[in-house]
Amino acid sequence: MYRKCLLPVAFLLIAQISFSQTIDVWKLKANNINPADYYGITVANGMIGIVSSPEPFKVKDVVLAGAYDLYGRGRVSNFLRSFNLLNGYLEIDGRRVEAANVSNFKQELDMKHASFTASFDYADKASVTYTYYSLRQLPFTVLIDVSVIAKKDIAISAASVMEAPDALKDVQNYYNEIDRPHVVISLLTSSAKSPTGKLLMCASNTFLFSEPHGQEPRVIHEMWDNNMHLMKFSKKMKAGETYAYSIAGSSITSAHHDDPLNEAERMTIFAKLEGRNRLIQFHNKAWDNLWKSDIIIEGDDSSQQDIHSMLYHLYSFTREGTALSPSPMGLSGLGYNGHVFWDTELWMYPAILVLHPEMAKSMIEYRYQRLEAAKRNAFNHGYKGAMFPWESAASGVEETPVWALSGPFEHHITACVGIAAWNYYCVTQDKEWLREKGWPILKETADFWASRVERNGTGKFEIKNVVAADEWAENVDNNAWTNAAAKAVLQYANAAAGILNLALNNDWDLVAQNIPVLKMDNGVTQEHASYRGEGIKQADVNLLAYPLKEITNPKQILKDLEYYEQRVPNEGTPAMTQAIFTLLYARLGNADKAMHWFKDAYLSNQKKPFNVIAETKGGTNPYFATGAGGVLQSVLMGFGGLDITEKGIVQVKSVLPKQWKSLTITGVGQMHQTFAVKK
């Protein structure tokens, strides 16, 4: 009897614990903020990235896509910090609000509507909440929304602080008031030149008050030093009263507009007269449209929250209607100098392509607009066609620091670009785009590989002296991924020619048929000609099964998996490799192995307090969008079975983890299809 009584009690305790720990799959919360162990999370709209800070009314970084200049590391173009146009302060009864003198300090990211909210209590005098947005509908504009609840009679003073990063020079500060019968607009504006003077960077802010016109607080401008100025207002509040105000600001450079100083002010005026409610309304609507393409996991809220976070970041780092492409760290900071690598085409792009082709179009447009630079790069190295740089920034020339051998030798990037162009056509079936932009990319990348091979006899059209996808293998011959990817591009180029009724290139076929993929004596695909079982930095051979379909025999796929999964160290390697293991095991029907590698791909990479993903286990450089892209592919193309084919997106057989009851993928492709996997 005693044992029987314990079971329902234990069940109730478990139920209570589970209820108290319910996970909100759309929100990431930080209730215990430790500045010494704090990795910020990014609010971005594909153009402006705002990185959170553990300090009230502060942001760590503001990053503007496409703004590069030569400074710092490696004598190459780097991302620039933009004006910190969301920093400010709040004083209550003459005392500055800071982390040290507030209580109940909490932060929260709402991924559904891309808003970051912080709240705290200040002594027994006030409760404060503020939310900021990188407005999705306005690419260069941000908004912060502040609410103060007075617990006692208090006096507040609030400021918007415009600060120029140290790297900028020739800072100019302006303050103007535009007075109209229906509105007064106070403009806090700054401009500066980038380190070499190449770019003019500009930003402008204004207050949005809740009072009717004529009753707004008086705004005062203060100049502190050459790099910082502010505008502020004061107000007295009664106990129980709530007061709300907002700040809208815009940041733009001469890389984006011919007249950035005036345009920054014009866009800020536009935001002011749209008003706080309309700005948030249209922002939310834009994100609602993005989330029509979603990944829905039933039965595992923890994984669902993580997948939403990964999708949220990729959506935040890309934007329709541009010719921009995200770096490995997206808009989360200055990581990898903001350069564009294969991380885009092979790891982030496929997830964006199947869920939002219109955003993927911007990413491939980035490469198309730099095709001429790639052709010059090929010419410089004695090759034909186009040779895309390993690291690319604004101009499309090679931006890899000289000390890194990947610049001259990691040629597989050129195959990755060609594959991305072909896949865009496959998903969209857009023949006009294929003719105008896809074909030039495919033709020039195919010409490159036809000239890059060394023709040493039948079956020996070798590709020698490369840095492999496994970057620990430098200056090796016949790398598996490089060879197979080159072969794929040659085949895709002729397939495109056939679709467009153009003459087929017989030499492309000849080269493709003679590029070798090596094997070791044990039957395992050999990573490169001199490979003898060493540890590998990241996936290489296993990429031949996906995304290439060079290897299709399940027994060979499994043999390669079981061999190379034993050769990835537990630390110091990027997060993408395990995602490929996940995807392939899911397609092979091994749910346990797939789930093991799914967790291994990112759980140990998460950093407090928002579980942002670092590049490596225990790493300190989030947010690693490349890893997120790999994990998303493991769900979309692995567990979900989506497959990109010449005829469009199809679904192949796969398997779900035991914990997952179902997986539903909505808004797929041009037709916004829904695919589901159920047990």
N, C-alpha and C positions, 0 to 999 in steps of 0.2 A: 504493500500500500504506500509506504513511504517513497519508494522509487517512482511509483506512478504519479504521486503528487508533485514531484520535482519537475517533470517534463513540461507541463503547461506553464509553470512559473518561469522556467528557463526560456521557453518560447516567448513569453510576454516580455522578458528582459531584452531578448534579442530584437524583438519587434520594436521596442521602445528605442533601443540604440540605433537601429536602422532608420527609424523615423527621424530621430534627431540629427542624423548625418545625411539626410537626403541631399543629393547633389542637384544643383540648378545647372542644367546642361547649357544654358545660355550666359551664365554669369561667372566671372572669376573674381573672388573676394579675398581681400587682405585685411584681417581683423587685428593682427599683431604685427605692426610694421617696425622692423629693425633696420635702421639705415646702414648698419655694418654688414647686413646680409640681405641686400635688396637689389633686385634686378628689375628694371622698369619694363613696363609693357607699352606698346605703341598704339596710338590712335592715328590712323592715316587714311587718305582718300585716293591713293595712287599717285599723288603729287607731293603733298606735305605730310611728313611724319612727325608726330609729337611723342616724345618718350617721357614717361612719368618719372616723378621724383618722390623721395620719402619726406620731402619738406612741403608744408602747406603753401599753396599759391606759387609753387615753382614747377617748372618742367626741366628735365635734364638736357634734352636736345631738341632742336627743330631742324629737320633735314628736308631739303627740297630736291626732288628728283631732277636729274639732268643738269645740275649745277656743279661743274667740275673746274678745277684749276690746278696748275702745276705748283706743288709745294709739298714739303714733308718728305715722306718715305719714297725712296727709289727714283727720284727725278721723273715721276710720271704724274698724270692728272689724277686728282683725288676728289672725292666728295667734299663739299664745303658745309660747315655749320652755317645755318641761316640765322637771321635775326631772331632772338628769343622773344617773340612778340606775345607770348602768353604769360610771361612772368609778371608778378604783381605783388602787392602786399595789402594787408588789412590791419588797421590799428583800432583797438577798442579802448576807449577812455585813455588815449594817448600812449598805449603800450602795443608794440608790434606783436602780432600773432606768429608764433614759431612752434616748431615741433616740440621744443622743450617745455612749453607752457600750455599745451592743449592736452585734453584727455579724450578717450574713446575715439582716437583717430583711426578711421577706416577708409579703405579705398576699394573700388569695385569697377570692373570693366563689364559693360553690357555689350556682348558680342553681336547680339541681334541688331542693335542700332548704333554700334560703334561709338559709344560714349563712355567717358571715364569720369567717375564721380568720387569725390572725397568728402568726408564729413567728420566733424569733431565738435567737442564742447570747449568753450573757453571759460575757465573758472566757473563761477556761478552766474556769469553775465550773459552768455549768448551760446546758441547752437548755430553752426555754420555748415552749409553744403555748397559745393561748387561742382559743376560738370563742364567738361570741355569736349569739343567736337572738331574734327577735321572734316569740314562739310563736304559730303559726297557730291552734291549737285554743283558746287563751286570749287573748282580744282585748286585755286590759290588762296582760299579763304578759310579761316578758323573762327571759332566762337567759344567763349567761356561764359557760363551762366551761373550767377552767384545768388544765394539766398541767406539772409541773416535773420535769425529769430532772437529777439531780445528777451532775456529772462528778468532783467532789471532795466531801469532807465539808463541808457548808455549813449555815448557819442562815438560814431565810427568815422574813420577816414580810410578810403580805398583808393588804390593807385594801380595804374597800368604802367609797367616799366619796360621801356624799349632799350635793349642792350645789344651792342654789336660784338660778335665773337672776336677774340684777340687776333685771329689770322687776317681779318679784313683791315683795309687801310683807307685813308682819306674819308673818314666818316663825316657825314653831314647830317645835322639834325634840324628838323623843321616842326613848327607848330602853327596851325591855321584854324580859324573858325569860319565856317560858312553859315551865314545867318539868312534864313528864309522865313516868310511869314508863318509857315507851319512847322519849322524845325530849325534847330541849331546843331551843326555838326562840328565837333571838335576833332581835329586830325593830328595825331601824334605820328610823325613820319621820320624815317631815317633812310639814308642811302650810304653805300660804301663800295669801294672797289675790291675785287678779289685780289689775292696776293700778288699776281703778276700784272694786275690791271686789266686782265682779259674781260672780266664780267663786271657789270654794274648790278649790285644787289640792293633791293629796296623792300621796305615794309612800311605799313601804315595801320594804325589802330583808331578806333573810336568807341566811346561809351554808348550803350543803348539803355536808356532809362525807362522805368515803368510809369513815371508820372506823366500827366498830360503836358503838352507843350506850354511853356511859360512857367511851369512849376518844377522843372528839373533842377537838381543841384548845380551850383556854380563850379565850373571846371577850372582848375589852376594848373599851369604848366611850370615845371621846374627843370632846369638844366643842371646836371650833376657834374659831368665831365664830358670829354669828347666822345666817349663810347657809350654814354648812358644818359637818357633823359626820361621824364615821366609826366603823366598828367594824373590829377587826383581830384577827389571831391570829398566833402564832409557832410554828415547828416546826424541829427539827433533822433533817437528812437525811444519810444515808451515801452515799458514792460508789456510783454505779450504781443508786441507788434512784429510783423514780418516785413522785411524790405528786400527787394530783388533788383538786381541790375545785371547787365551783360556787357561784354567787350567783344567786338568783332574786329578782325584784322586780316590783312592780306599781305602775302609775300611773293615776290616775283623777281626774276632777273632778266638781263639782256639775252640770256640763252633762250628765254621763252617769249620775249616781247621786245620790239624795237624801242619802246618808250616805257621802261619799267617803273620809273619814278612816278610819272603821272598815272600810269595804269594801276599801280598799287593803291593810290588814293581814290581813283574812280571805283575800283572794285570794293573798297571799304565803304564808300558812300552808298554804293548799290546795296551792300549788306545792311547798312544802317536803315535805309528806307524800305527794304524788304521787311525788316522788323524781326525780333526774336522768334515769335511764334511761327512765322512763315519759314524762316531759316530752318528751324528744327523740323517742321512738318515735311518740307521737301527733302531734307536729309534722311529722315526716317523712311519716307516713301522710296527713296533710291536704294536704301539697304533692304527694304522689304522685297524689292525687285531682285536684288542680288541673291537673296536667300530663297528665291523660288527654285534655285539650283542648290540642293542640300543633300547631305548624307545622313540618313536616319537609322540609328542602331537601336533595336529594341532588346532590352535585357541586360544592358551594361552601360549604366549612366556615366561611369567614370571614363570609359573609352569614348562615349558620345561627347562628353564635355571636351576631351582632348582633341577629338576630330573637329569639333566646331572651332576650337582655338586655331588649329592648323588652317582650316578653310578661311576663317576670319583673317588671319595674317596674309594669306596669299591674295585674298580679295582686296585687302587694304594696300598691298604693295603694287597692284597693277590697276590699269585704268583703260577703259575704252577710248578710242579716238586720239591716241597719242602715238608717237614712235619711240616709246620708252620701254625698257626691259629691266626687270629687277636684278639686283646683285644678290649674292648669297645671303646677306643680312637685310635685304629689302630696304625699307625706310626706317629701320630700328636704330640707326646710328651710322658711324663712319667705317664699319667693318669691311674689310677687303677693299677699302677705298671707294666703295660704291661701284666697282667694276663689274662687268657682265662676263660670265664664264659659261661653260657647258652646263653649269648648275641650272641655268634658265631653260635651255632647250630640252635637256634630258630629264630633269627632275621636277621643276616647277610647272613648266609649260603643259605637259600632258594632262594634269588635273584641271588646269584652267581651260584647256582646249575642249575637253569633253563637257564641262559644266558651263563655260561662258566663252564660246568661240569668238565673240566680238571683242573680248578682252585679250584673248590669245592673238588676235589679229594685230594689236598694237605691238606685241612682243616680236612677231616675225617681221613687222614693218620696220622695227629698229634695225634688223639685219639687212633688209632690202635697201634701206637708205644708206647703208655703209658698204654696199657691194663694190663700188668703185675703189674704195680704200682697200678692200680685201683683194681686188685684182692687182692693185699696185704692190701689195705685200707679196703676192705670188710671184710677180715679175722680179721683185728684189731678191727672191730666193731661187730664181732660175726655173720656176714652174709656170705652167699655163693656168688659165682659169682664175679662180678666186681662192685665196688662202685667208680664212678669217683669223683674227688675233685670238690668242688664248685669253687675254684680258683686254676688254674693250671699254671705252668710256664715251666721250662725246663725239669724237671725230671718226672712230672706227679704225684708227691705227693701233699697232701693238702697244699696250700699256703695262705689260708685265715688267717689273723691275729687272734690270740686267742680270742680277745675281741668281735669278730663278731660271733654270733651264727650260721650264715649261713654255716660255715665250717663243724661242726658236724651234722647239721640237714637239710640243704637244699638239700634233696636227689633227687629232681626231675631232677637235672642235669644228672643223670644216665639215666633217661628216654629220655631226650633230645638227648643224644649221640646215643642211640639205634634208635630213630626216624630218626636221620640224616643218619645213616648207611642204614636204609631201604629205605629212599628217594633217596639216591644215586643210589641204585640198580634200583628203579622204573624209574628214569630218564634215566639211561644209559642202562638198561637191560643187564648189564655185569655179566653173571653168573660166569665167572672165578673169578672176583673180589669178588662176593658174597661168593663163596666157600672159597676163601683164606683169606679174611679180613672182609667182612661184616658179615658172619656167626659167627666167633668168637666173634665179638662185640655183636651181637644180642643174642647169646646163653648166654654169661656171664651176660649181663644186664637183660635178662629174669630170669636167675637163681637168681640174686640178688633180684628181686621183689618177686619171689616165696618164698624166705627165709625172706624177709622183712615184708610181711603181717603177721598179727596176726589172726589166724583162729578161729574166735569166733562164728561159726555157719553158716548155709546156708545164703548166702547173706550178710555175715558180715566178709569177709576176709579184716580186717581193716588195714589201714596204719596210725599209730598213731605217735604223737610227731615229727612233721616236721615243718620246716619253709616253708610257702607257697610261690608260685610264687609272690603273694602279700606279700612282705617282712615285712609289718607291722604286719602280723599275724605270730607270733613266737610260736613254741611248741604247735601246734594245731593238732587236729585229723581229718582224712578223708578230707583233702584239695581237692577241686574239681579237680584242674589241676594235682596235684601229682597223685591222684587215677586214673584219666582218662588216663594220660600219661603212667602210669605203665601198665594199662590194654592194651593200644595200643602196647607197646613193647612186651608183652607176645603174643599178636595175630600176630604181625609182625614176631616174631621169629619162630612161627609154620608155618607161610606162607612161610618163607625162607626155612625151613626144607622140606616142600612139593616141592618147586621148585628144591631143590637139591637132591630129592629122599632120604632124611634122615628120620629116624623114628620120628613121631610126639611125642611131649611130652604132655601126657594127663594131667599132673599136671598143666602145664602152662595154658591149657584151663580151667581147674577147677578154678584156681585162678582168671583168667580174668573174668569168669562168675560171680564171687562172690564179686568182689571189688565194693563197693557202691559209687554212685554219689548222694549226698543228695539233698533234696528239702525243701524249707520253706513252711509254710502253705499257702502262697499266690501263690504257684506254681513256684516261681523263683528258679533256681538252687542255692543251698546254698554253699557259698565259703568254709566253713569248719564247723565242728560240733558245734562250739560255736559262729558262726557268727550271729550277730544280727543287721546288717545294718550299720556298721561303715564305715567310709571313707576308701578307698583302695589306696595303693601306685601305683599299676599297674595292667594290665589285668591279670585275673586269670580265672574266670568262662567263660568269652567270648572266651577263647582259646579252649574250648571244641567244639565249632562250626567250628573254623578254628584255627590251622591246623588239629585238631584231627578227626573231623567228628563224635565225640561221640554224639553230638546233631545235628540232621539233620532236625527236624521239624521247618519250618519257623516261626510258631507261638511261639514256645519255644525260638528260637533264638532271636526274636524280644522282647519277654517278658524279657529275660535276659539282652538284650541291654538296653532297656528303664529303667531298674532298676539300673544297675551298672554304666551307663553313668552319673547318678546323684550323684555318690559317689566318683568321682575322683576330688580332689581339683584342683583349678585353678593354683596353684603354688606348686613347690617342688616335682613334680613327673616326672619320666622319660618319654621320648617322644613316647614310643612304643604303649602305650595303645590306644591313639586316632587313630593310624594307623589301629589297629584291628577293632575299631568301623567303620572306613572308609570302610574297606574291606567288613565287614558284611553288612553294609547298602547298599553298591554298589551291592552286590549279591542279596539283598532283593529287589532291584529296586528303592530305595529311593535316587535319585540323589542329592537332596538338603541336606539331612542329611549327605550323604557321603562326599560332598564337604565341608560342615562345619567342619567335623572332620579332613578332609585332611589338611585344612589350620591350624586348631588348633594344629595339630600334630607337626608343626615345625616353623611356621612363627614367633611366639613369642620367639623362641629359637635362632634365627639368630643373629649373632654378626658382628659388623663392622670390616673392610670395605668390606669383601668378603662373607658375609652372611654364615659364617661357623656356624654349628649347635652345640649349647650347650646341655648338658644333660637335663636341665629343663628350663622352661620359666624364662628368666632373669638370667639364670645361667652363669657361667664364666669359664667353662671347656670344650671348644671344642677341637677336633672335635668328636662328639658323633656318631660313626659309627653304633652303635646299633639302634639309632633312624632312621638313614638313611636307614638301612636295613628294618625296619618296614614300613616306608613310601613307599619304593620301592615295598614291598609286597602288599601294599594297591593299588598300580597301576597295578602291574603285575597280581596278583591273585584276586584283587578286581575289579577295572574298566576293566582290561584286561581279567578277567575270566579264567586265566590259573589255572589248577588244576593238582596236581601230583597224579597219580593213579598207581596201580600195573602194568598196561599195558603201562604206559608212561604218557606224558603230553597231556591233553585234554583241551578243552575250554568249560566252562559252561556259562550260561546266566548271564549277568551283565548289568550295565547301566553306561553311561558316564555323567560327570557334564555338565550342560547346556552350559557352555562356550566352551567346547571342541567339535570340529567338528569331530575329529577322533582320534583314538589311534592305533598305529602300533608298534608291538614288533617284532624285527628282531633277527635272529641268535639264535633261541630257541632250546635247547637240542642238542643231538648228531647229528641230521639231519639238524641243522641250519634252522629251520622252521620259517616262518613268520605268525604271528597271528594279526588280525585286528578287531577293533570294530568301526563301523561307524554309524552315525545317519541317 
